[in-house]
């Protein structure tokens, strides 16, 4: 475990911050090559059907146009689906841009213009006219839910519903208190600040250097090599800086395919940058319908949990996420039945969006728990405390650590929950109805396989290398802190190299596993350097470290010393001078402890407390206070960690009140594909957010004791907001987002 008394655990400012605030950090679209070409896609204006004809004559006459690609002249690519599947691909057939005349979703690229300037490419693309044989689209999940099905091939084993335990239906029928309802969630769209882009540098020797907006440079490289049959040694993908993603950039998008295709075909460097409109046609959090039924005894102890979830996927792939399984492990219950199905719609394939599955499923579960508390007549927090569980009943495993009680206690105290008046509509402030709501949150604490290199130089400088990504989460900084702690040096003596496919192997950045995985790999590589130093030191004449073991030494003040006696030691410069090399570099590989995984389940937990004020005449909702208490193991950097939770809370407020992809089901087209009409929380919507990190030691979730923070911050927030609105108004709205029209329609304004 890391020593919390040193640099790890301090609120170090981001080491990449100065580059970003001064504009020196270059993103994927900000790299240029002399003589490069520019590409722009023409998009389908129907949701499903076939292309009868494409008229590109006017586009070809635009000055500067070099070539226009369609399904009729696209260069040949890999035939088998396996060549198109990336590291996080789904069951089904990956989307192949410009493959044929079939239109699968609104906004699908149907032609691609390459020109000498971005303006020429854009203007020419606008002149392409497509003739379609359009078919009737099926895009309404409520209308199509009767055709739902269990996915025949699981994306991952852990996404499968657990076997039923007990007799949930009988227990539900016999219980004195019960609630059962449908919960609806509209589709959401990621909308990170940075648009998707790829800049491809074509070199005469066939080497491609690609700057891509991606959460995994090695995933993009492998995809490109598979699709185009390229040698991986001749393709380098870089993503030094990523301007937000949270799942949308896990899988390669068609901008990358189109840029590489044209670069190879024309032997020229290429740049492709999407528009904001195009971003709406990529991965999205799927619309979802959930039925949750809970039953409890007179004391509020759960007797039955039934959770059935149906969410959207595309025609060509089976997108799957863990929506309902949380209901079987969040609280103690012996009678549980979980079921999960998909429904195919004429839309683009959904994708992982911050806390995929949990954000949706916990929103329904935690709203139902609030309804049950009201039904039984006990405090919503007390209901959760009474049903606390120390074991993962889905897997019948012990939990590595669970400081959720501390989240409840510290969060409630900070919020002032004990002052809550239990009756709905009983708290007021002027013309506002005041509501207090809360919810719990849970997310998997995962670790994957990863590698890193650490190099120590004679001048005391340290270099860390790994192909990890930093999507704004602080990866640069925490990796630097881990190395600086091991070598007892200031963080500005550490250089962190990440974001390039030619660096030591890591997985895509997602699932909140990067800190645990790459952080552990950096620590292991740093310890390997210390071990090498000790080997050299032990062979020196009259060495005070000759009999010392690796566990007995540490680095302090530029010396390798005995941990128990810092007077006994040797200067690092002397050790390296005696050994000969100018640098010592070690490469480490880490992965999850398989034996521990067989015995334990690991999760991060949260408790979210929310205050809303609802204008009694207008129905306008303001979220005026949020307290988010988080249990996520060791906190490497409180400053970057707090930013993660703040961002998650803001996204949760958006999920509850703002974000909604609006589809005209007559045409199957997204109508609000812009940031003017797709509403997200703005500064005026966000008030006081208080973040608490409770103490939690976990020596099993990862070697460095961390659990990850990217996802847990959003989980439960939407439910807490919804529950607060019920407490304020006395009316339950189960259709997210809770917009003003729904509030007015529910007649809560009196």
GUSE-415625 format. One line per 4 residues: number of its first residue (from 1); their letters; for each residue x negated, z negated, y of C-alpha. Coordinates in Angstrom, 1 decimal, decimal comma. Each point is the difference from the previous one (the first is absolute). Layout:
% GUSE-415625
NUM> a> X:Z:Y; ...
***
This chain:
% GUSE-415625
1> xxxx> 0,0:0,0:0,0; -1,1:0,6:3,6; -1,2:-2,9:2,1; 2,8:-0,4:2,6
5> xxxx> -2,4:-1,9:2,3; -1,9:3,1:0,9; 0,8:3,4:1,5; 2,8:0,9:-2,5
9> xxxx> 3,2:-1,6:1,3; -1,0:0,4:3,7; 2,2:2,1:2,4; -2,6:2,7:0,5
13> xxxx> 1,1:2,8:2,2; 0,1:3,4:-1,7; -3,5:1,6:-0,1; 1,6:3,4:0,4
17> xxxx> 2,0:-1,2:2,9; -2,4:1,2:2,8; 0,0:3,5:-1,4; 3,8:0,2:-0,1
21> xxxx> 0,6:-1,4:3,5; -2,6:2,2:1,6; 1,2:3,2:-1,8; -3,2:0,4:-2,0
25> xxxx> 1,7:-0,3:-3,4; 0,9:3,5:-1,2; 3,0:0,5:-2,1; 0,7:2,9:-2,4
29> xxxx> 1,2:2,5:2,7; -2,8:-0,9:2,4; -2,9:1,8:-1,8; -0,9:3,5:1,1
33> xxxx> -2,2:2,8:-1,3; -1,1:3,1:2,0; 2,2:3,0:-0,9; 2,6:-2,1:-1,9
37> xxxx> 3,5:1,3:-0,7; 3,3:-1,9:0,5; 3,1:-0,1:-2,2; 3,6:-0,7:0,5
41> xxxx> 2,9:0,0:-2,5; 3,4:1,6:0,3; 2,6:-2,3:-1,5; 3,1:0,5:-2,0
45> xxxx> 3,3:-0,4:1,9; 2,1:-0,6:-3,1; -0,2:-2,8:-2,5; 0,4:2,0:-3,2
49> xxxx> 0,2:3,6:-1,0; -2,2:3,0:-0,2; -1,9:2,1:2,5; 1,4:3,5:0,0
53> xxxx> -2,4:1,5:2,5; -2,6:-1,1:2,5; -0,4:2,1:3,2; -3,6:-0,6:1,3
57> xxxx> -0,3:3,1:2,1; 0,4:-1,6:3,3; -2,4:-2,8:-1,0; -2,6:2,4:-1,0
61> xxxx> 0,0:1,6:3,5; -0,9:-3,2:1,7; -3,5:0,3:1,4; -2,5:-2,1:-1,9
65> xxxx> 1,9:-0,1:-3,3; -2,4:0,5:-2,9; 2,2:-0,2:-3,1; 3,5:-1,2:-1,1
69> xxxx> 0,4:-1,5:-3,4; 3,3:-0,1:-1,9; 1,0:-0,4:-3,6; -0,6:3,8:-0,4
73> xxxx> -3,7:0,0:0,9; -1,2:-3,5:-0,6; -3,3:-0,2:-1,8; 0,0:-1,0:-3,6
77> xxxx> -0,3:-3,7:-0,8; 0,1:-2,2:-3,1; 2,9:0,6:-2,4; 0,4:-3,3:-1,8
81> xxxx> 1,8:-2,9:1,6; -2,8:-2,3:-1,1; -2,4:1,8:2,4; 2,4:-0,8:2,9
85> xxxx> 0,5:-3,6:-0,8; -1,9:-2,5:2,2; -1,0:-3,6:-0,9; 3,4:-1,4:1,0
89> xxxx> 2,1:3,0:-1,1; 3,5:-0,4:-1,4; 1,7:1,2:-3,2; 1,3:3,5:0,6
93> xxxx> -1,4:3,1:1,7; -2,1:-0,5:3,1; 1,0:2,1:3,0; -2,0:3,2:0,3
97> xxxx> 0,1:1,5:3,5; 1,0:3,7:0,2; 0,2:0,3:-3,7; 3,2:2,0:-0,3
101> xxxx> 3,3:0,9:1,8; 1,6:-3,3:-0,9; 1,0:-2,5:2,8; 0,0:-3,6:-1,2
105> xxxx> 0,5:-1,9:3,3; 0,6:0,3:3,7; -3,3:0,5:1,8; -1,8:1,5:-3,0
109> xxxx> -2,8:2,4:1,2; 1,0:3,6:-0,7; -2,8:1,7:1,8; -3,4:-0,9:1,5
113> xxxx> -1,5:1,7:3,0; -3,8:0,0:0,6; -1,2:0,9:3,5; -3,0:-0,2:2,3
117> xxxx> 1,8:-2,7:2,1; 2,5:-2,8:-0,8; 2,4:1,4:2,6; 0,0:3,5:-1,6
121> xxxx> 0,6:-1,5:-3,4; 2,8:-2,1:1,3; 1,7:2,8:2,0; -0,3:2,4:-2,9
125> xxxx> 1,5:-2,4:-2,5; 3,0:-0,4:2,3; 0,6:3,8:-0,2; 0,2:0,1:-3,8
129> xxxx> 3,6:0,7:-1,1; 1,2:-1,0:-3,5; 3,1:1,2:-1,7; 1,3:-2,4:-2,6
133> xxxx> 2,5:-0,2:-2,8; 0,9:-3,5:0,8; 1,7:-2,3:-2,5; 2,2:-3,0:0,5
137> xxxx> -2,3:-3,0:0,6; 0,4:-3,4:-1,7; -1,6:-2,6:2,3; 2,5:-2,8:0,1
141> xxxx> -1,0:-2,8:-2,3; 3,5:-1,6:0,1; 1,6:3,3:-1,0; -2,5:0,7:-2,8
145> xxxx> -0,6:-3,5:-1,4; 2,3:0,7:-2,9; -2,7:2,4:-1,3; -2,7:-2,6:0,0
149> xxxx> -2,3:-0,3:-3,0; -2,7:-2,1:-1,5; -3,4:1,7:0,6; -1,1:1,5:-3,4
153> xxxx> -3,7:-0,5:0,8; -1,2:-3,2:1,8; -2,3:0,4:2,9; -1,6:-3,3:-1,0
157> xxxx> 1,0:-2,4:-2,7; 0,4:-2,9:2,4; 2,8:1,9:1,8; 2,2:-0,1:-3,1
161> xxxx> 2,8:-2,7:0,1; -0,8:-3,0:-2,1; 2,1:-0,6:-3,1; 3,2:-1,9:0,7
165> xxxx> -0,3:-3,7:-0,7; 3,0:-2,2:-0,9; 3,5:1,3:0,6; 0,3:0,8:3,7
169> xxxx> 3,5:1,3:-0,1; 1,5:-3,0:-1,9; -1,9:-2,4:2,2; 1,2:1,7:3,1
173> xxxx> 3,6:-0,1:-1,2; -0,2:-3,7:-0,8; -1,7:-1,2:3,1; 2,0:-1,8:2,7
177> xxxx> -1,7:1,8:2,9; -0,8:3,7:0,1; -0,7:2,9:2,4; -0,1:3,7:-0,8
181> xxxx> -0,5:2,8:2,5; -1,5:3,4:0,6; -2,9:0,3:2,4; -0,9:3,3:1,7
185> xxxx> -3,3:1,1:1,5; -0,4:3,2:2,0; -3,1:2,1:-0,6; -3,0:-1,0:2,3
189> xxxx> -2,9:2,1:1,2; -3,6:-1,3:0,5; -0,9:1,6:3,3; -3,6:-1,2:0,4
193> xxxx> -1,5:0,7:3,4; -2,6:2,5:-1,4; 1,6:3,3:-1,1; -1,1:1,5:-3,3
197> xxxx> -3,0:2,3:0,4; -2,9:1,6:-1,8; -3,1:1,5:1,4; -2,0:2,1:-2,5
201> xxxx> -3,6:1,0:0,7; -0,9:3,0:-2,1; -3,7:0,4:-0,7; -1,7:3,2:-1,3
205> xxxx> -1,2:-1,8:-3,2; 3,6:-0,7:-0,9; 0,0:-3,6:1,0; 3,2:-1,3:1,6
209> xxxx> 0,0:-3,1:2,3; 3,6:-1,0:0,6; 1,2:-2,6:2,5; 3,4:-1,0:-1,3
213> xxxx> 2,6:-2,6:1,0; 0,2:-1,7:-3,3; 0,0:-3,5:-1,5; -2,5:1,2:-2,7
217> xxxx> -2,8:2,4:0,7; -0,8:0,4:-3,7; 3,6:0,6:-0,9; 0,2:2,9:2,5
221> xxxx> -3,4:1,3:-1,3; 1,2:0,0:-3,6; 3,3:1,6:0,9; -1,7:2,8:1,9
225> xxxx> -2,5:0,6:-2,9; 2,8:0,0:-2,6; 2,3:2,4:1,9; -2,7:2,5:1,1
229> xxxx> -2,5:-0,4:-2,9; -2,8:-1,3:2,2; -3,1:-1,9:-1,0; 0,4:-3,7:1,2
233> xxxx> -3,7:0,0:1,0; 0,8:2,7:2,6; 3,0:-1,7:1,6; -0,3:-3,1:2,3
237> xxxx> 3,1:-1,5:1,5; -0,4:-2,4:2,9; 2,6:-2,4:1,5; -2,2:-2,2:2,2
241> xxxx> 3,0:-1,0:2,1; 3,7:0,1:-1,0; 2,6:-0,5:2,7; 2,5:-1,8:-2,1
245> xxxx> 1,6:1,0:-3,3; 1,5:-2,8:-2,2; 0,7:2,2:-2,9; 0,7:3,3:1,5
249> xxxx> -3,6:1,1:-0,4; -0,5:-1,1:-3,6; 0,7:3,4:-1,4; -1,5:3,3:1,3
253> xxxx> 2,4:1,9:2,2; 0,5:3,7:0,5; -2,1:0,1:3,2; -3,1:-0,6:-2,2
257> xxxx> 1,0:2,7:-2,5; 0,7:2,5:2,8; -3,2:-0,7:1,9; -2,3:0,3:-3,1
261> xxxx> 1,9:3,0:-1,3; -0,6:2,0:3,2; -3,5:-1,2:0,4; -1,0:1,2:-3,5
265> xxxx> 1,9:3,2:0,4; -1,4:0,9:3,4; -3,4:-1,7:-0,4; 0,5:-1,7:3,4
269> xxxx> 0,4:-3,5:1,2; 3,6:-1,1:0,4; 2,1:-2,6:1,8; 3,6:-0,9:-0,8
273> xxxx> 1,9:-2,7:1,9; 3,7:-0,8:-0,6; 2,6:-0,5:2,6; 2,0:-3,2:0,3
277> xxxx> 3,0:2,0:-1,3; -1,9:0,9:-3,2; -0,9:-3,6:-0,6; 3,7:-0,7:-0,7
281> xxxx> -0,1:2,5:-3,0; -2,6:-1,9:-1,8; 0,2:-3,2:-2,1; 2,6:-2,6:1,1
285> xxxx> 1,5:-3,3:-1,2; 3,0:1,2:-2,1; 3,6:-0,7:0,7; 1,2:-2,7:-2,4
289> xxxx> 3,2:-1,5:-1,3; -0,3:-3,4:-1,7; 2,6:-2,2:-1,7; -1,1:-3,7:-0,1
293> xxxx> 2,1:-2,6:-1,7; -1,0:-3,7:0,0; 1,7:-3,0:-1,5; -0,8:-3,7:0,5
297> xxxx> 1,3:-3,4:-1,1; 1,4:-2,6:2,3; -3,5:-1,2:1,0; -1,1:3,6:0,9
301> xxxx> -2,2:0,6:-3,0; 0,0:3,6:-1,1; 1,8:0,7:-3,3; 0,0:3,8:0,1
305> xxxx> -1,8:2,8:1,8; 1,0:3,6:-0,3; -1,7:2,7:2,0; 0,7:3,8:-0,3
309> xxxx> -1,9:2,3:2,3; 0,4:3,8:0,5; -2,3:1,9:2,4; -0,6:3,6:1,0
313> xxxx> -2,7:2,3:-1,4; -0,6:3,7:0,4; 1,0:2,8:-2,4; -3,6:0,6:-1,2
317> xxxx> -1,5:-3,5:-0,3; 1,2:-3,4:-1,2; -1,1:-2,4:2,8; 0,2:-3,5:-1,3
321> xxxx> -0,6:-3,4:1,6; 0,6:-3,7:-1,0; 3,3:-0,7:1,7; 1,9:-2,4:-2,2
325> xxxx> -2,6:-1,8:-2,2; -0,6:-2,6:2,7; 3,4:-1,4:-0,6; -1,1:-1,1:-3,4
329> xxxx> -3,1:-2,0:1,1; 0,7:-1,2:3,6; 2,1:-3,0:-1,2; 0,6:-2,0:-3,1
333> xxxx> 2,8:1,4:-2,1; 0,5:0,4:-3,8; 2,7:2,7:0,1; -1,3:3,2:1,6
337> xxxx> 0,8:3,7:-0,3; -1,9:2,6:2,0; 0,7:3,7:0,0; -1,6:2,9:2,0
341> xxxx> 1,0:3,6:0,4; -0,8:3,1:2,1; 2,2:2,7:1,5; -1,3:3,5:0,7
345> xxxx> 0,6:1,3:3,5; -1,0:3,2:1,8; -2,7:-1,8:2,1; -3,7:-0,3:0,0
349> xxxx> -1,5:-2,4:-2,5; 0,1:-3,6:1,4; -3,2:-2,0:0,1; -1,5:-3,4:0,2
353> xxxx> 0,8:-1,6:3,3; -1,3:-3,5:0,9; 1,0:-2,4:-2,9; 1,7:2,8:-2,0
357> xxxx> 2,9:-1,3:-2,0; -0,4:-3,6:1,1; 1,0:0,7:3,6; 3,2:1,5:-1,3
361> xxxx> 0,7:-2,2:-3,0; -0,8:-3,3:1,7; 2,2:1,0:2,9; 3,0:0,1:-2,4
365> xxxx> -1,0:-3,0:-2,0; -0,7:-2,3:3,0; 3,2:1,1:1,7; 1,9:-0,9:-3,2
369> xxxx> -1,7:-3,3:-0,2; 1,2:-0,8:3,6; 3,5:1,0:-1,1; -0,2:-2,3:-3,0
373> xxxx> -1,2:-2,9:2,2; 3,1:0,5:2,2; 2,2:0,2:-3,1; -1,4:-3,2:-1,5
377> xxxx> -0,1:-1,8:3,4; -3,7:-0,9:0,1; -2,8:0,9:2,4; -1,6:3,4:-0,8
381> xxxx> -3,5:-1,6:-0,1; 1,2:-2,8:-2,2; 1,5:2,6:-2,4; -3,4:1,6:-0,4
385> xxxx> -1,8:-3,3:-0,4; 2,4:-1,0:-2,8; -0,7:3,3:-1,9; -3,8:-0,1:0,4
389> xxxx> -1,8:1,3:-3,0; -3,7:-0,5:-1,0; -0,1:2,7:-2,6; 0,6:3,8:-0,1
393> xxxx> 3,0:0,1:-2,3; 0,0:3,8:-0,1; -3,4:0,0:-1,8; 0,1:-3,6:-1,2
397> xxxx> -3,3:-0,6:1,7; -1,5:-2,8:2,1; -0,6:0,8:3,6; -3,5:-0,2:1,3
401> xxxx> 1,1:-1,9:3,1; 3,2:-0,4:1,9; 0,0:-1,8:3,4; 3,6:1,0:0,8
405> xxxx> 1,1:-3,6:0,4; -2,6:-0,3:2,8; 1,4:3,2:1,6; 3,5:-1,5:-0,1
409> xxxx> -1,2:-3,3:1,4; -2,4:1,2:2,7; 2,2:2,9:1,1; 3,1:-2,1:0,3
413> xxxx> -1,8:-2,6:2,0; -1,5:2,5:2,4; 3,4:1,8:0,4; 2,0:-3,2:0,4
417> xxxx> 2,3:0,9:-2,9; 1,3:-3,6:-0,4; 1,8:0,4:3,3; 2,1:2,9:-1,4
421> xxxx> 3,7:-0,4:0,2; 1,3:1,2:-3,3; 3,3:1,6:1,0; 0,0:3,6:1,1
425> xxxx> 0,8:0,6:3,7; -0,8:-3,6:0,7; -3,2:0,6:2,1; 0,3:1,6:3,5
429> xxxx> -2,1:0,7:3,0; 2,0:1,3:2,9; 1,7:3,2:-1,0; -2,2:0,3:-3,1
433> xxxx> 0,9:-1,1:-3,6; -3,2:-1,6:-1,4; -0,8:0,4:-3,7; -2,8:-1,5:-2,1
437> xxxx> -0,8:1,7:-3,4; -2,7:-0,2:-2,5; -1,3:1,7:-3,1; -2,8:-0,1:-2,5
441> xxxx> -2,5:2,7:-0,9; -2,2:0,9:-2,9; -2,5:2,8:-0,7; -2,4:0,7:-2,9
445> xxxx> -3,6:-1,2:0,6; -1,8:2,9:-1,5; -3,6:0,9:-0,6; -1,2:3,4:-1,3
449> xxxx> -3,4:1,4:-1,1; -2,5:0,5:2,8; -3,6:0,5:0,8; -2,3:-0,7:2,9
453> xxxx> -3,7:0,1:1,0; -1,8:-2,5:2,1; -3,5:0,7:1,4; -2,3:-2,6:1,7
457> xxxx> -2,9:1,2:2,2; -3,2:-1,7:0,9; 1,3:-0,4:3,5; 2,9:-2,1:-1,2
461> xxxx> 2,5:2,8:0,5; 2,8:0,4:-2,6; 1,9:3,1:-0,9; 3,2:0,0:-2,0
465> xxxx> 1,3:3,2:-1,6; 3,4:0,7:-1,7; 2,5:2,8:0,1; 2,7:-2,4:1,2
469> xxxx> 2,4:0,9:2,8; 0,9:-1,9:3,1; 3,5:0,9:1,2; -0,2:-2,5:2,8
473> xxxx> 0,1:-3,0:-2,3; -3,5:-1,3:0,8; -1,9:1,2:-3,1; -3,2:0,8:2,0
477> xxxx> 0,0:-3,6:1,3; 0,7:-2,0:-3,1; -2,5:1,9:-2,1; -2,6:-0,7:2,7
481> xxxx> 0,9:-3,7:0,0; -0,4:-0,3:-3,7; -3,5:1,6:0,1; -1,0:-2,0:3,1
485> xxxx> 1,0:-3,2:-1,7; -2,1:0,7:-3,1; -3,1:0,8:2,1; 0,7:-2,6:2,6
489> xxxx> -0,4:2,5:2,8; 2,1:0,9:3,0; 2,7:2,6:-0,6; -1,6:2,4:2,4
493> xxxx> -3,0:0,2:-2,4; 2,3:1,6:-2,6; 0,9:3,7:0,0; 3,1:0,9:-2,0
497> xxxx> 0,3:3,5:-1,3; 3,5:0,8:-1,4; 2,3:3,0:0,2; -1,9:2,7:-1,9
501> xxxx> 0,5:1,3:-3,5; -3,7:0,1:-0,7; -0,3:-3,8:0,2; 0,5:-2,5:-2,9
505> xxxx> 3,3:0,5:-1,7; 3,2:-1,8:1,1; 3,7:0,6:-0,5; 2,4:1,0:2,8
509> xxxx> 0,7:-2,7:2,6; 3,5:-1,2:-0,9; 1,8:-2,9:-1,7; -2,0:-2,6:1,9
513> xxxx> -2,9:0,2:-2,5; -2,8:1,4:2,2; -1,2:-3,4:1,3; 0,0:-1,5:-3,5
517> xxxx> -1,6:3,0:-1,7; -2,5:1,4:2,5; -0,7:-3,5:1,4; -0,8:-1,2:-3,5
521> xxxx> -2,2:3,0:-0,6; -2,0:-0,6:3,2; -0,4:-3,7:-0,9; -1,2:1,0:-3,5
525> xxxx> -2,5:2,5:1,4; -1,3:-2,5:2,5; -0,5:-2,6:-2,7; -1,9:2,6:-2,0
529> xxxx> -2,3:0,5:2,9; -0,6:-3,8:0,1; -0,7:0,1:-3,7; -2,6:2,7:0,5
533> xxxx> -1,6:-2,0:2,8; -0,1:-3,0:-2,2; -1,7:2,0:-2,8; -2,7:1,1:2,4
537> xxxx> -0,3:-3,5:1,6; -0,4:-1,6:-3,4; -3,0:2,1:-0,9; -1,8:-0,9:3,2
541> xxxx> -3,0:-2,3:-0,2; 0,9:-3,7:0,3; 3,6:0,9:0,6; 2,4:-2,9:0,6
545> xxxx> 2,7:2,1:-1,5; -1,7:0,8:-3,3; 2,4:-2,1:-2,0; 3,1:0,6:2,1
549> xxxx> 3,1:1,7:-1,3; 2,2:2,4:1,9; 2,6:-2,7:0,4; -2,5:-2,4:1,5
553> xxxx> -1,1:2,2:3,0; 1,4:1,4:3,2; -1,2:1,7:3,1; -0,3:-2,1:3,1
557> xxxx> -1,8:0,8:3,3; -1,7:3,1:-1,4; -1,4:-1,9:-3,1; 1,0:-0,2:-3,6
561> xxxx> 0,3:-3,7:-0,6; 1,3:-2,5:-2,5; 3,6:-0,9:0,8; -0,8:-3,7:-0,5
565> xxxx> -3,2:0,1:2,1; -0,5:2,5:2,7; -3,6:-1,1:0,4; -0,8:1,7:-3,3
569> xxxx> 0,1:3,7:0,6; -1,8:3,2:1,0; 0,6:2,3:3,0; 1,9:3,2:-1,0
573> xxxx> -2,7:2,1:1,8; -2,7:-1,6:-2,1; 1,9:0,6:-3,3; 0,6:3,7:0,9
577> xxxx> -3,6:0,4:1,1; -1,3:-1,4:-3,3; 2,5:2,1:-2,0; -1,0:3,2:1,9
581> xxxx> 3,3:1,8:0,8; 1,3:0,3:3,6; 3,5:-0,5:-1,2; 1,8:-1,5:-3,0
585> xxxx> 3,3:1,7:-0,9; 2,4:-1,0:-2,7; 3,1:1,7:-1,3; 2,9:-2,1:-1,4
589> xxxx> 3,2:0,8:-1,9; 3,0:-2,4:-0,2; 3,4:0,0:-1,5; 2,9:-2,3:-0,9
593> xxxx> -0,7:-2,6:-2,6; 2,0:1,3:-2,9; 0,1:-3,3:-1,9; 1,3:-1,8:3,1
597> xxxx> 2,6:2,8:0,6; 1,3:-0,6:-3,5; 0,5:-3,7:0,8; 0,9:0,0:3,7
601> xxxx> 2,1:1,8:2,6; -1,2:0,0:3,6; 2,2:0,3:3,1; -0,1:-0,6:3,7
605> xxxx> 3,0:-1,9:1,4; 1,6:-0,5:3,4; 2,9:-1,8:1,8; 1,4:1,7:3,0
609> xxxx> 2,2:-1,7:2,6; 1,8:2,0:2,7; 2,0:-0,7:3,1; 2,4:2,7:1,3
613> xxxx> 2,2:0,1:3,1; 3,1:2,2:-0,1; 1,8:0,9:3,1; 3,6:-1,0:-0,7
617> xxxx> 1,4:2,8:2,1; -2,3:2,9:-0,7; -1,3:-0,8:-3,5; -3,6:0,5:1,0
621> xxxx> -2,4:-1,8:-2,2; -3,4:-1,5:1,1; -2,5:-1,5:-2,4; -1,3:-2,8:2,3
625> xxxx> -2,2:-2,0:-2,4; -1,7:0,5:-3,3; -2,1:-2,4:-2,0; -1,7:1,6:-3,0
629> xxxx> -1,8:-2,5:-2,3; -2,3:1,8:-2,5; -1,8:-1,2:-3,2; -2,5:2,7:-0,9
633> xxxx> -3,1:-1,9:-1,3; -3,2:0,1:2,0; 0,4:1,4:3,5; -3,2:2,0:0,7
637> xxxx> 0,7:0,5:3,7; 2,9:-1,8:1,8; 0,0:2,5:2,8; 0,4:3,2:-2,0
641> xxxx> 2,2:-1,8:-2,5; 2,4:-1,1:2,8; 0,1:3,6:1,2; 1,1:1,1:-3,5
645> xxxx> 2,9:-2,5:-0,1; 1,0:0,8:3,6; 0,2:3,7:-0,9; 2,0:-0,8:-3,2
649> xxxx> 2,5:-2,1:2,0; 0,5:2,8:2,6; 0,6:2,5:-2,8; 2,4:-2,5:-1,6
653> xxxx> 1,9:-0,2:3,2; 0,1:3,8:0,2; 1,4:0,0:-3,6; 2,7:-2,5:0,9
657> xxxx> 1,1:1,4:3,4; -1,5:3,4:0,8; -1,4:2,4:-2,5; 2,3:2,6:-1,6
661> xxxx> -0,6:3,6:-1,1; 3,2:1,8:0,9; 1,0:2,9:-2,2; 2,7:2,5:0,6
665> xxxx> 1,3:0,1:-3,6; 1,7:3,3:0,7; -3,3:1,7:0,4; -2,4:-2,6:-1,5
669> xxxx> -2,1:0,0:3,1; -1,6:-2,9:1,8; 1,5:-0,2:3,4; -2,2:-2,6:1,8
673> xxxx> -3,4:1,3:-1,0; -1,7:-1,3:3,2; -0,9:-3,4:1,6; 2,7:0,4:2,7
677> xxxx> 2,8:-0,2:-2,5; -1,6:-1,7:-3,0; 0,0:-3,5:1,4; -2,9:-2,4:-0,6
681> xxxx> -0,5:-3,4:1,7; -1,5:0,3:3,4; -1,8:-2,7:2,1; 3,3:-1,1:1,5
685> xxxx> 1,4:-0,6:-3,5; -2,7:-2,4:-1,1; -0,1:-3,5:1,3; -1,8:-3,1:-1,5
689> xxxx> -1,6:0,4:-3,4; -1,8:-3,0:-1,4; -2,2:0,4:-3,1; -1,1:-2,9:-2,3
693> xxxx> -2,5:0,3:-2,8; 0,4:-2,9:-2,4; -2,8:-1,3:-2,0; -0,2:1,6:-3,4
697> xxxx> -3,0:0,0:-2,4; 0,1:2,6:-2,7; -3,0:0,5:-2,3; 1,8:2,5:-2,3
701> xxxx> 1,7:2,6:2,1; -3,4:1,5:1,1; -3,7:-1,1:0,0; 0,1:-0,7:3,7
705> xxxx> 3,3:-1,8:-0,1; 2,0:2,4:2,1; 3,4:1,5:-0,7; 0,5:2,7:2,6
709> xxxx> 2,3:0,0:3,1; 1,0:3,5:0,8; 3,4:-0,1:-1,8; 1,2:-3,7:0,0
713> xxxx> 0,5:0,0:3,7; 3,1:2,3:-0,1; 1,6:-1,5:-3,2; 3,0:-2,1:0,8
717> xxxx> 0,1:0,7:3,7; 3,0:2,3:-0,1; 2,0:-2,5:-2,0; -0,9:-2,8:2,3
721> xxxx> 1,2:2,0:3,0; 3,2:1,0:-1,9; 0,6:-3,7:-0,9; -0,5:-1,1:3,6
725> xxxx> 2,5:2,6:1,1; 2,5:-1,4:-2,4; -0,7:-3,6:1,2; 0,5:1,2:3,6
729> xxxx> 3,2:2,0:-0,6; 1,6:-1,1:-3,2; 0,2:3,5:-1,3; -2,2:1,5:-2,7
733> xxxx> -1,4:3,5:0,4; -1,6:1,3:-3,2; -0,9:3,5:1,3; -3,5:0,2:1,5
737> xxxx> -0,9:0,7:2,7; 2,5:-2,3:1,8; 0,7:2,2:3,0; 2,4:-0,7:2,9
741> xxxx> 2,7:2,3:-1,4; 0,1:-2,0:-3,2; 0,2:-3,3:1,9; 2,9:1,3:2,1
745> xxxx> 1,7:1,5:-3,1; -0,2:-3,3:-1,8; 2,0:-1,6:2,8; -2,4:-2,9:0,6
749> xx> 0,3:0,3:3,7; 3,0:-2,1:1,0
***
